[in-house]
């Protein structure tokens, strides 16, 4: 079912460690909602994703603090196929929510090389697939600003780890991340 709670995990890399707040445990229902939002742009599914991200962000804000939002970018081919950058679109909606009160959305990340679709890869393959794939575009302009990474789901943490690495290299301080869903095998505490 789709019942928002709060699940806390963390991502650790060679350069930083930060908490991740998620609202819904990944399940067959969550998978259908994510795919309906991501691939079909169904408004009901979009609303559920927006509610889950808002729920996650409200807990992060309450426990960690407020910061600018940085969406994880979709691959260029996926953006063309969908007609939108899925997480960037949701981050823009999130930035207008009552929880955020106008916190800036900063599209700081971009892909600098092609990556495979992650869905069929194991944890080690996902990390290898993403290592060095993202770059921070605005290194000097906004450096030092605390940021929160926004993504749809955390499974192994590889995507958030790479986003955190790229933002750290750009001089930003990642204070946390929010996702709509958290998938097992990650361990989480409630």
Secondary structure, 3 states (H helix, E strand, C coil): CCCCCCEEEEEECCCCEEEEEEEEECCHHHHHHHHHHHHHCCHHHHHHHHHHHHHHHHHHHHHCCCCEEEECCCCHHHHHHHCCCHHHHHHHHHHCCCCCCCCCECCCEEECCCCCCCCCCCHHHHHHHHCCCEEECCCCCCCCCEEEEEEEEECCCHHHHHHHHHHHHCCCEEEEEEEEEECCCCCCEC
